[in-house]
Structure formats: structure tokens, C-alpha cells
Amino acid sequence: MSVPNVEFAIGIARAATGQVPTKARRFTTGARHFVFEVEFANQRPVVVRIGHQSAQAEMIGAVHLSGLLKPLGVPLPAILAEDVGAELPWLVLERLPGTDLGAVIAGLSDEQLDQIAARVARAQAITARTGSAGRYGYAARPEQAPHTAWTQVLEANLDRSRRRIASAGLFEADLVDAVQSVLSANRYRIDQIEAVPFLHDTTTKNVIVASDGSLSGIVDVDDLCYGDPRYPAALTLAVLMAYGGPVEYVSAWLRHAKQPDDPTFRLYVSLFLLDLMAEHGQRFNGNERPSVPDARASLRRAFEENLRLARS
């Protein structure tokens, strides 16, 4: 099967809805799946998410988590149709009105950002109550989480960054060593953190903001992560520091969640800045950011600042 394209998405949407689409476009964000908006003359548009054959478990996870979280109040889009057993598994979803937070965040008021942060924190609090098996890492169900300690999740992230940085040759490998050193020095304390379930990708992507500046919903929930629920806030801060945006949004998120901005949090931010460095020079699904000197310099400055705070 070839790479999913607009025509393939239109065919799925037509079969799922019984309506003839008028046009479709691929979303230019996201590095894993192929996601399309499909429009019709007489009904609301839908979103078609298509994965490689290797993504079948993720699509199954999306169906399971929609059934678990949406009835509890997490604002996920409705699944209108699915075939997760197809050669290229797919979902047809409700099209939430609006766009990714990152596309509009610079134009939102402090009050709007605070309200979005409050609703994201609430969605995370709901997710945290769904239960844990005491295991850590990424999984659709708590018993499937792969690790026995939180530091194992952090080290797996570091190992991936190390491999990617080495393959691209755009940053020095000793930057990874610096974060590893801080992690090793604090291993015992970090491993006392409980395995709390959280939505790990509610960042500047996947948080959909309506035209009036309110939260429309959260998309692309294929699995959860089990560990420190500040992890996605740290990723969000890393993105805002690296590429620009109001970092006060993350401060509001932590405030609503009653979570601290402490050296451990800044260690997570440093780790995610490494993650962003490691994406430079890689190819995923065609939605990669171009690697340019200014972006790399911005990443390095943000990394040095956060590593200093992680060591304090």
C-alpha cells in the first residue's frame, strides 16, 4: 500500500458518511500519522486519520481511550467510523472547530490563555483518576506500561535523542551527557514519583482552539503516559521557549494543576529541548520543520537556561 494521500482519505470519508466530499486537505502538523480534513456540501467536515500498518495498536488505543475518557468529560472528538484492522488502519472523527493552539497562541489574551490552561489542567485531572498499575511509560492501558521506574522513561527519551543527534551531526552529543548527569544525580528522588496517568501530547499541538479563543477540544489521544503529570507541561514550555510564544501559558497550567515549577520540572524541559534538537535533520512523515541556524541557536540558548535551573 502506498503512502496515504488526499484521494485515499476522500474514499474513506465517502464510504464512512455516504456523502460525496467536495474537497480535502492534509494537515501539516504531526509527525506520525497522515491526517486530513474532508469537506462536504451539506454536512460538517470530518477528519480522517490514517496510519501505517505498524500503527494498528495506536489506532486501537485511540478507540479504547475515546470510550474511556470522553464520557468522563475529557473533550475528545467523537469517532464516527473506524477500521483499525485495515491494511492502513484509519479513523473518521468529528472535526472540532478551530486550529492547533500553537497557530494562534501569540494572538490570545492572558485571560484566554488562562481559561485554556484551566481546561487542559481539568482534562489532565480527569485522566489522572482513571487508574494506574504502578508501571511507567506510554501505553493505552495501565498494565501495558513498559517500565518499572520513572527514570527508565526519561532515559529511554534521552537514548532516542542521543541516537538522533549522533545521526544528524547538528548538535554535540555531550549535551545529552549533561542531562544524563543531572538525572543520575537525582535518580532516587525521581523514582519516588508515582505512576499517574496523563495526556502526554497536550502541547501547542493537539489542543484545538476555536475562533473565539476558547478550547474546542483535544485530539490525537492514542495512548497515555504513566508517571509525572507535569511532563506535557514541560514539553509545552520547551516548544514555546525554542520557537517563541507566551511561556506564561505554562505557568497558568501549573498554577491550575497545583504543580510546582522546580528543578525536576526544569530537568524535564531540558530533556524535551534535547528532543527538539534531535528532530533536526530527521525525516518522519513529511511534516518536519526545516533545520536552520537561527532555530538551532534558539534551542541551545533555551537548553542552557533550563539546565542551569535543573542543577539549582
Helices and strands as residue ranges (DSSP letters): H 6-17, E 21-26, E 34-40, E 46-50, G 53-55, H 56-69, G 70-72, E 79-83, E 90-94, E 99-100, H 101-104, G 105-107, H 110-128, E 137-139, G 142-144, H 150-168, H 174-185, H 187-190, E 196-198, E 207-209, E 215-218, E 224-227, H 231-243, H 248-257, H 263-279, H 293-310
